[in-house]
Amino acid sequence: YKKRGRMIAPLMSGGGQEKALRSGTENLPAIASMAKALRLTLENEEKKVAQQKAIKEKIYNHISKRSKLTVFSKLNDEFAPHILCFAISGVRGETIVHAFENYDIYIST
C-alpha cells in the first residue's frame, strides 16, 4: 500500500515495471508452470478425496476400538479427509512417530 501522492524510492534501478517501484519483469515460465501445477492438482480431485476418505475410514475403524487410544478426528466433512488425529494414553508423541517409522509410515505430532 502506498498513499496517493506519497513518493517512495524504488527498490531496484531499471525498467518501469511494477509502477516504477521495482525493476524486473514477471517470470512467465514460472507463472505458466504454476498454472499447470494447479490444473494437475485439481484434476481428479473428487477421486483423490474419495480415496483419502476410504483410507482414513479403514484406519479409524481399526484404531478406534483400542482402549488406550483416543481419536479426535471424525468421519465427516467437517474434518480433512487426509488427517486423522489421535493420542495414545501414556505414550509420548515422539515415541509414536518412531514406532510408525519402523513400518515406513510417516506421521507428525
Backbone as a printed PyTorch tensor [residue, N CA C, xyz], in Angstrom:
tensor([[[  0.8400,  -1.1770,   0.0000],
         [  0.0000,   0.0000,   0.0000],
         [  0.8790,   1.2310,   0.0000]],

        [[  0.4770,   2.2140,  -0.8200],
         [  1.1940,   3.4890,  -0.8790],
         [  0.1550,   4.5880,  -0.9620]],

        [[  0.2330,   5.5480,  -0.0550],
         [ -0.7100,   6.6590,  -0.0500],
         [ -0.5450,   7.4680,  -1.3270]],

        [[ -1.6600,   7.8550,  -1.9350],
         [ -1.6370,   8.6330,  -3.1680],
         [ -0.8300,   9.9210,  -2.9430]],

        [[  0.0430,  10.2130,  -3.8960],
         [  0.8510,  11.4150,  -3.8170],
         [  2.1260,  11.2570,  -3.0050]],

        [[  2.2630,  10.1600,  -2.3230],
         [  3.4490,   9.9070,  -1.4900],
         [  4.5420,   9.3330,  -2.3830]],

        [[  5.7380,   9.8480,  -2.3090],
         [  6.8430,   9.3680,  -3.1230],
         [  7.7000,   8.4140,  -2.2940]],

        [[  8.0290,   7.2760,  -2.8830],
         [  8.9650,   6.3590,  -2.2430],
         [ 10.0090,   5.9580,  -3.2670]],

        [[ 11.1700,   5.5990,  -2.7980],
         [ 12.2690,   5.2390,  -3.6930],
         [ 12.0940,   3.8100,  -4.1840]],

        [[ 12.4040,   3.5530,  -5.4710],
         [ 12.3310,   2.1880,  -5.9920],
         [ 13.3020,   1.2680,  -5.2580]],

        [[ 12.9740,  -0.0170,  -5.1880],
         [ 13.8620,  -0.9920,  -4.5580],
         [ 15.0820,  -1.2730,  -5.4260]],

        [[ 14.8870,  -1.2390,  -6.7490],
         [ 15.9730,  -1.5110,  -7.6890],
         [ 15.8790,  -0.5130,  -8.8360]],

        [[ 17.0050,  -0.1660,  -9.3960],
         [ 17.0080,   0.7380, -10.5450],
         [ 16.7480,  -0.0480, -11.8130]],

        [[ 16.1510,   0.6090, -12.7870],
         [ 15.9400,  -0.0580, -14.0660],
         [ 14.5570,   0.2100, -14.6070]],

        [[ 14.0680,  -0.7250, -15.4110],
         [ 12.8040,  -0.6130, -16.1380],
         [ 11.6510,  -0.0140, -15.3680]],

        [[ 10.5320,   0.1000, -16.0320],
         [  9.3880,   0.7640, -15.4280],
         [  8.3050,  -0.1890, -14.9540]],

        [[  8.6380,  -1.4550, -14.7880],
         [  7.6330,  -2.4150, -14.3400],
         [  7.1980,  -2.1100, -12.9100]],

        [[  6.1040,  -2.7040, -12.5160],
         [  5.5690,  -2.5740, -11.1570],
         [  5.4020,  -1.1110, -10.7570]],

        [[  4.8390,  -0.3120, -11.6680],
         [  4.5490,   1.1140, -11.4170],
         [  5.7990,   1.8820, -10.9950]],

        [[  6.9210,   1.5110, -11.5710],
         [  8.2240,   2.1430, -11.3380],
         [  8.7200,   1.9820,  -9.9030]],

        [[  8.1120,   1.0670,  -9.1520],
         [  8.5700,   0.8340,  -7.7820],
         [  9.6050,  -0.2780,  -7.7080]],

        [[  9.5860,  -1.1660,  -8.6980],
         [ 10.5450,  -2.2700,  -8.6890],
         [ 10.8520,  -2.6600, -10.1230]],

        [[ 12.1150,  -2.7770, -10.4110],
         [ 12.5270,  -3.1690, -11.7440],
         [ 12.3440,  -4.6630, -11.9380]],

        [[ 12.1670,  -5.0830, -13.1660],
         [ 12.0900,  -6.5040, -13.4670],
         [ 10.7930,  -6.8570, -14.1680]],

        [[ 10.8060,  -8.0070, -14.7920],
         [  9.6080,  -8.4670, -15.4960],
         [  9.0590,  -9.6950, -14.7920]],

        [[  7.8100,  -9.9830, -15.0670],
         [  7.1880, -11.1620, -14.4810],
         [  7.8520, -12.4140, -15.0400]],

        [[  7.9790, -13.4280, -14.2270],
         [  8.6020, -14.6830, -14.6070],
         [  7.5420, -15.5620, -15.2810]],

        [[  7.3620, -15.3660, -16.5910],
         [  6.3040, -16.0750, -17.3140],
         [  6.4450, -17.5910, -17.2650]],

        [[  7.6540, -18.1680, -17.3900],
         [  7.7500, -19.6260, -17.2640],
         [  7.2720, -20.1280, -15.9020]],

        [[  7.5940, -19.4020, -14.8450],
         [  7.1450, -19.8130, -13.5110],
         [  5.6340, -19.6740, -13.3760]],

        [[  5.0740, -18.6190, -13.9520],
         [  3.6230, -18.4190, -13.9060],
         [  2.9170, -19.5420, -14.6540]],

        [[  3.4160, -19.8880, -15.8400],
         [  2.8160, -20.9730, -16.6230],
         [  2.9660, -22.3060, -15.8990]],

        [[  4.1110, -22.5260, -15.2780],
         [  4.3350, -23.7700, -14.5320],
         [  3.3860, -23.8770, -13.3460]],

        [[  3.1710, -22.7820, -12.6550],
         [  2.2510, -22.7880, -11.5160],
         [  0.8280, -23.0760, -11.9810]],

        [[  0.4290, -22.4830, -13.0940],
         [ -0.9160, -22.7340, -13.6270],
         [ -1.0840, -24.2130, -13.9690]],

        [[ -0.0690, -24.8050, -14.5860],
         [ -0.1180, -26.2290, -14.9320],
         [ -0.1660, -27.0860, -13.6640]],

        [[  0.6410, -26.7380, -12.6760],
         [  0.6550, -27.4900, -11.4170],
         [ -0.7110, -27.4340, -10.7360]],

        [[ -1.3480, -26.2800, -10.7600],
         [ -2.6800, -26.1540, -10.1650],
         [ -3.7050, -26.9890, -10.9200]],

        [[ -3.6240, -26.9780, -12.2610],
         [ -4.5410, -27.8050, -13.0670],
         [ -4.3640, -29.2780, -12.7320]],

        [[ -3.1170, -29.7380, -12.6380],
         [ -2.8520, -31.1440, -12.3310],
         [ -3.3190, -31.5040, -10.9220]],

        [[ -3.1540, -30.5780,  -9.9950],
         [ -3.5860, -30.8210,  -8.6170],
         [ -5.0950, -30.9950,  -8.5380]],

        [[ -5.8140, -30.1740,  -9.2720],
         [ -7.2760, -30.2110,  -9.2190],
         [ -7.8770, -31.3180, -10.0810]],

        [[ -7.0620, -31.8750, -10.9730],
         [ -7.5330, -32.9540, -11.8430],
         [ -7.8550, -34.1840, -10.9900]],

        [[ -8.9930, -34.7510, -11.1830],
         [ -9.4390, -35.9460, -10.4420],
         [ -9.4800, -35.7180,  -8.9350]],

        [[ -9.7460, -34.4840,  -8.5200],
         [ -9.7360, -34.1760,  -7.0870],
         [-10.7750, -34.9990,  -6.3250]],

        [[-11.9580, -35.1550,  -6.8850],
         [-13.0080, -35.9150,  -6.1990],
         [-12.5810, -37.3660,  -5.9800]],

        [[-11.9090, -37.9370,  -6.9780],
         [-11.4290, -39.3180,  -6.8610],
         [-10.3680, -39.4260,  -5.7620]],

        [[ -9.4690, -38.4510,  -5.7220],
         [ -8.4120, -38.4520,  -4.7070],
         [ -9.0000, -38.3060,  -3.3030]],

        [[ -9.9780, -37.4170,  -3.1540],
         [-10.6080, -37.2100,  -1.8470],
         [-11.3410, -38.4740,  -1.4130]],

        [[-12.0250, -39.1260,  -2.3500],
         [-12.7330, -40.3740,  -2.0240],
         [-11.7520, -41.4420,  -1.5540]],

        [[-10.6000, -41.5160,  -2.2100],
         [ -9.5740, -42.4850,  -1.8210],
         [ -9.0350, -42.1600,  -0.4220]],

        [[ -8.7840, -40.8830,  -0.1550],
         [ -8.2980, -40.4740,   1.1640],
         [ -9.3230, -40.8030,   2.2480]],

        [[-10.5990, -40.5520,   1.9560],
         [-11.6570, -40.8550,   2.9270],
         [-11.7220, -42.3480,   3.2190]],

        [[-11.5630, -43.1750,   2.1810],
         [-11.6190, -44.6290,   2.3610],
         [-10.4680, -45.1150,   3.2420]],

        [[ -9.2820, -44.5880,   3.0000],
         [ -8.1160, -44.9650,   3.8070],
         [ -8.3100, -44.5090,   5.2500]],

        [[ -8.7660, -43.2790,   5.4220],
         [ -8.9970, -42.7420,   6.7690],
         [-10.0350, -43.5760,   7.5110]],

        [[-11.1080, -43.9480,   6.8180],
         [-12.1670, -44.7380,   7.4540],
         [-11.6510, -46.1020,   7.9010]],

        [[-10.8330, -46.7250,   7.0560],
         [-10.2810, -48.0400,   7.3980],
         [ -9.3980, -47.9470,   8.6470]],

        [[ -8.5270, -46.9520,   8.6820],
         [ -7.6510, -46.7710,   9.8430],
         [ -8.4820, -46.4030,  11.0700]],

        [[ -9.4280, -45.4980,  10.8960],
         [-10.2930, -45.0620,  12.0000],
         [-11.0190, -46.2460,  12.6240]],

        [[-11.6180, -47.0840,  11.7900],
         [-12.3560, -48.2410,  12.3020],
         [-11.4440, -49.2120,  13.0500]],

        [[-10.2060, -49.2990,  12.6130],
         [ -9.2540, -50.2050,  13.2540],
         [ -8.7760, -49.6520,  14.6040]],

        [[ -8.3750, -48.3950,  14.6290],
         [ -7.7670, -47.8630,  15.8510],
         [ -8.7860, -47.3980,  16.8820]],

        [[ -9.9860, -47.0570,  16.4700],
         [-10.9690, -46.5430,  17.4370],
         [-11.4450, -47.6170,  18.4150]],

        [[-11.1370, -48.8720,  18.1330],
         [-11.5160, -49.9780,  19.0180],
         [-10.5260, -50.1620,  20.1690]],

        [[ -9.3890, -49.5140,  20.1000],
         [ -8.3440, -49.6680,  21.1120],
         [ -8.7070, -48.8810,  22.3730]],

        [[ -8.5110, -49.4820,  23.5310],
         [ -8.9520, -48.8640,  24.7860],
         [ -8.1110, -47.6590,  25.2070]],

        [[ -6.8100, -47.6830,  24.9710],
         [ -5.9500, -46.5850,  25.4180],
         [ -5.7730, -45.5140,  24.3460]],

        [[ -6.5240, -45.6320,  23.2820],
         [ -6.3680, -44.7180,  22.1610],
         [ -7.5920, -43.8190,  22.0460]],

        [[ -7.3550, -42.5250,  21.9260],
         [ -8.4370, -41.5610,  21.7440],
         [ -8.3190, -40.9630,  20.3530]],

        [[ -9.3870, -41.0570,  19.5760],
         [ -9.4080, -40.4790,  18.2290],
         [-10.1790, -39.1640,  18.2940]],

        [[ -9.5350, -38.0940,  17.8590],
         [-10.1610, -36.7730,  17.8910],
         [-10.8650, -36.4410,  16.5770]],

        [[-10.3760, -36.9700,  15.4680],
         [-10.9870, -36.7230,  14.1640],
         [-12.2580, -37.5440,  14.0300]],

        [[-13.1650, -37.0430,  13.2440],
         [-14.4060, -37.7620,  12.9670],
         [-14.4630, -38.0930,  11.4810]],

        [[-15.3730, -38.9890,  11.1370],
         [-15.5360, -39.3780,   9.7340],
         [-16.6750, -38.5760,   9.1130]],

        [[-16.5010, -37.2710,   9.0480],
         [-17.4940, -36.4410,   8.3780],
         [-16.7850, -35.3310,   7.6120]],

        [[-17.5530, -34.5190,   6.9230],
         [-16.9640, -33.4960,   6.0620],
         [-16.4220, -32.2860,   6.8200]],

        [[-16.5950, -32.2540,   8.1300],
         [-16.0480, -31.1500,   8.9150],
         [-14.5500, -31.3300,   9.1710]],

        [[-14.0390, -32.5180,   8.9060],
         [-12.6250, -32.8160,   9.1160],
         [-11.9680, -33.1170,   7.7720]],

        [[-10.7110, -32.7540,   7.6300],
         [ -9.9750, -33.0150,   6.3930],
         [ -9.8970, -34.5170,   6.1480]],

        [[-10.0670, -34.9540,   4.8870],
         [-10.0860, -36.3850,   4.5940],
         [ -8.7310, -37.0690,   4.7480]],

        [[ -7.6560, -36.2940,   4.7850],
         [ -6.3130, -36.8780,   4.8550],
         [ -5.6720, -36.7470,   6.2360]],

        [[ -6.4170, -36.2590,   7.2210],
         [ -5.8570, -36.0690,   8.5600],
         [ -6.6450, -36.8880,   9.5710]],

        [[ -5.9090, -37.6700,  10.3520],
         [ -6.5100, -38.4580,  11.4220],
         [ -5.7410, -38.1270,  12.6970]],

        [[ -6.4020, -37.4930,  13.6270],
         [ -5.7570, -37.0370,  14.8560],
         [ -6.1170, -37.9810,  15.9980]],

        [[ -5.0840, -38.5200,  16.6570],
         [ -5.3290, -39.4410,  17.7650],
         [ -4.2210, -39.3290,  18.8030]],

        [[ -4.4740, -39.8790,  19.9760],
         [ -3.4800, -39.9170,  21.0560],
         [ -3.5630, -41.2740,  21.7320]],

        [[ -2.4220, -41.7400,  22.2220],
         [ -2.3700, -42.9880,  22.9740],
         [ -2.0220, -42.6310,  24.4110]],

        [[ -2.8860, -42.9970,  25.3180],
         [ -2.7190, -42.6600,  26.7270],
         [ -1.3950, -43.2060,  27.2670]],

        [[ -0.6070, -42.3030,  27.8690],
         [  0.6500, -42.7020,  28.4870],
         [  1.8200, -42.8380,  27.5370]],

        [[  1.6380, -42.5060,  26.2610],
         [  2.7220, -42.6410,  25.2800],
         [  2.9950, -41.2670,  24.6690]],

        [[  4.2580, -40.8630,  24.6880],
         [  4.6420, -39.5740,  24.1030],
         [  4.5150, -39.6190,  22.5860]],

        [[  4.1800, -38.4730,  22.0120],
         [  4.0290, -38.3730,  20.5660],
         [  5.2640, -38.7960,  19.8080]],

        [[  6.4300, -38.4090,  20.3070],
         [  7.6940, -38.7590,  19.6530],
         [  7.8790, -40.2760,  19.5860]],

        [[  7.4820, -40.9640,  20.6220],
         [  7.5810, -42.4280,  20.6540],
         [  6.6830, -43.0470,  19.5910]],

        [[  5.4960, -42.4960,  19.4450],
         [  4.5550, -42.9900,  18.4300],
         [  5.1240, -42.7640,  17.0320]],

        [[  5.6830, -41.5730,  16.8100],
         [  6.2680, -41.2530,  15.4980],
         [  7.3360, -42.2710,  15.1290]],

        [[  8.2530, -42.5680,  16.0520],
         [  9.3460, -43.5020,  15.7580],
         [  8.8430, -44.9380,  15.5990]],

        [[  7.8130, -45.2950,  16.3490],
         [  7.2450, -46.6410,  16.2020],
         [  6.6500, -46.8210,  14.8070]],

        [[  5.9660, -45.8120,  14.3060],
         [  5.3830, -45.8910,  12.9650],
         [  6.4670, -45.9050,  11.8910]],

        [[  7.5660, -45.1810,  12.1270],
         [  8.6720, -45.1580,  11.1650],
         [  9.2080, -46.5600,  10.9010]],

        [[  9.1870, -47.4110,  11.9070],
         [  9.6690, -48.7860,  11.7390],
         [  8.8640, -49.5520,  10.6970]],

        [[  7.6690, -49.0790,  10.4030],
         [  6.8020, -49.7200,   9.4040],
         [  6.6710, -48.8650,   8.1450]],

        [[  7.6010, -47.9220,   7.9710],
         [  7.5900, -46.9990,   6.8310],
         [  6.2910, -46.2060,   6.7390]],

        [[  5.7400, -45.8640,   7.8940],
         [  4.5730, -44.9860,   7.9710],
         [  5.0560, -43.7190,   8.6530]],

        [[  4.8820, -42.5890,   7.9850],
         [  5.4330, -41.3390,   8.4920],
         [  4.3090, -40.4010,   8.9090]],

        [[  4.3410, -40.0390,  10.1840],
         [  3.3140, -39.1940,  10.7720],
         [  3.9870, -38.0160,  11.4530]],

        [[  3.1940, -37.0810,  11.9360],
         [  3.7580, -35.9380,  12.6570],
         [  2.9950, -35.7170,  13.9490]],

        [[  3.6370, -34.9960,  14.8590],
         [  2.9860, -34.6770,  16.1300],
         [  2.7700, -33.1900,  16.2140]]])
